[in-house]
Amino acid sequence: MSKSLREKLHRFLSRDFREQIEKRDKLKKLMGQMRKKQKKLEDELASEYDPLLQEELRTKIRLLEEQRRKGLDLLKVLREERKG
């Protein structure tokens, strides 16, 4: 068995590797849910006429955008760790 194949097999069977995959999958699912919620809020904002409610919706949208950005950064780190 070649060294690279052995390393790949070890990483695949490693508990840490499996946990990392589970974490990545959960994060992807959560990111999808957050995107749906953000889209819903954006639709509500488009049909809202009250300035106070508009500002509240904008704040929630900005918060979700920031959380999603952090999640994407974390996914990128997990992807790089997997390769390395």
Protein Blocks (a to p, Z undefined) as FASTA:
>chain_A
ZZklmmmmmmmmpmklmmmmmmmmmmmmmmmmmmmmmmmmmmmmmmpcbfklmmmmmmmm
mmmmmmmmmmmmmmmmmmmmmmZZ
